[in-house]
């Protein structure tokens, strides 16, 4: 199972995990990552955020990331749900679920997907702070994290 959804609705984490797990008795590990909106970024208080994307292009980019993870590790299932639109601090933004027979593959693939997603998925974040609106730039730490996977 490979499933990718980009949506404006809130995430139902438990329902998504149950759907990935299903009744597959061969799954021995289910690893999930939930990314949350923080209320501070680069030293400024953030009151809300708008996340934008290009429909169709974003899903294709996420599919390439999932396919690469499936080539690297023996995975039973991968599920990505990413929100777009307006969000408030503490709102879940992204959910990545990876299922495998063994935990090492599930953990590694989940981390790989998030590292690649942060750099390669076409999303744009606008933060609203007391100083005004600002677009969020890519972090050097995200580029460095993705670099760990090159030639591995």
KAMO-V62897 format. One record per pair of residues at least 4 apart in sequence whose C-alpha atoms are under 7 Angstrom apart, sorted by the first residue. I is the first residue (numbers start at 1). J is the second residue. D is the distance in whole Angstrom. If there is no record, write none. Layout:
<<I:J:D> <I:J:D>>
//
This chain:
<<1:76:7> <1:77:5> <1:78:6> <2:77:6> <2:78:5> <2:79:6> <3:78:6> <3:79:5> <3:80:6> <4:59:7> <4:79:6> <4:80:5> <4:81:6> <5:80:6> <5:81:5> <5:82:6> <6:81:6> <6:82:5> <6:83:6> <6:84:7> <7:82:6> <7:83:5> <7:84:6> <8:83:5> <8:84:5> <8:85:6> <9:83:7> <11:92:7> <12:16:6> <13:17:6> <14:18:6> <15:19:6> <16:20:6> <17:21:6> <17:97:7> <18:22:6> <20:77:7> <26:101:6> <27:76:7> <27:99:6> <27:100:5> <27:101:5> <28:100:6> <28:101:4> <28:102:5> <29:99:6> <29:100:5> <29:101:6> <29:102:5> <29:103:5> <29:106:6> <30:97:7> <30:98:6> <30:99:4> <30:100:7> <30:106:7> <31:97:6> <31:98:5> <31:99:6> <31:106:6> <31:107:6> <31:110:7> <32:96:6> <32:97:4> <32:98:6> <33:95:6> <33:96:5> <33:97:7> <34:92:6> <34:94:6> <34:95:5> <34:96:7> <35:92:6> <35:93:5> <35:94:5> <35:95:7> <36:90:6> <36:91:6> <36:92:4> <36:93:5> <37:88:7> <37:89:5> <37:90:5> <37:91:5> <37:92:6> <37:93:6> <38:89:5> <38:90:6> <39:45:6> <39:46:5> <39:47:6> <39:89:5> <40:44:5> <40:45:4> <40:46:5> <41:45:7> <41:46:7> <44:129:7> <45:129:6> <46:127:6> <46:128:6> <46:129:5> <47:88:7> <47:89:7> <47:128:6> <47:129:6> <48:87:6> <48:88:5> <48:89:6> <48:127:6> <48:128:5> <49:86:6> <49:87:5> <49:88:6> <49:125:7> <49:126:6> <49:127:4> <49:128:6> <50:85:5> <50:86:4> <50:87:6> <50:125:6> <50:126:5> <50:127:7> <51:84:5> <51:85:5> <51:86:6> <51:123:7> <51:124:6> <51:125:5> <51:126:6> <52:84:6> <52:85:6> <52:123:6> <52:124:5> <52:125:6> <53:58:6> <53:122:6> <53:123:5> <53:124:6> <54:58:6> <56:60:6> <57:61:6> <58:62:6> <58:121:6> <58:122:6> <59:63:6> <60:64:6> <61:65:7> <61:121:6> <62:66:6> <62:117:7> <62:121:6> <63:67:6> <64:68:6> <65:69:6> <65:113:6> <65:116:7> <66:70:6> <66:113:7> <67:71:6> <68:72:6> <69:73:6> <69:109:6> <69:113:7> <70:74:6> <70:75:6> <73:105:6> <73:109:7> <74:100:7> <74:105:7> <75:99:6> <75:100:5> <76:99:5> <76:100:5> <77:98:6> <77:99:5> <77:100:7> <78:97:6> <78:98:5> <78:99:6> <79:96:6> <79:97:5> <79:98:7> <80:95:6> <80:96:5> <80:97:7> <81:94:6> <81:95:5> <81:96:7> <82:93:6> <82:94:4> <82:95:6> <83:93:5> <83:94:6> <87:91:6> <96:110:7> <97:110:7> <98:106:5> <98:109:7> <98:110:6> <99:106:6> <100:105:7> <100:106:5> <102:106:7> <103:107:6> <104:108:6> <105:109:6> <106:110:6> <107:111:6> <108:112:6> <109:113:6> <110:114:6> <111:115:6> <112:116:6> <113:117:6> <114:118:6> <115:119:7> <115:142:7> <115:145:6> <115:146:5> <116:120:6> <116:146:6> <117:121:5> <118:142:7> <119:142:7> <119:143:7> <125:135:6> <125:136:5> <126:133:7> <126:134:6> <126:135:4> <126:136:6> <127:133:6> <127:134:5> <127:135:6> <127:136:7> <128:132:6> <128:133:5> <128:134:7> <129:133:6> <139:143:7> <140:144:6> <141:145:6> <142:146:6> <143:147:6> <144:148:7>>
//
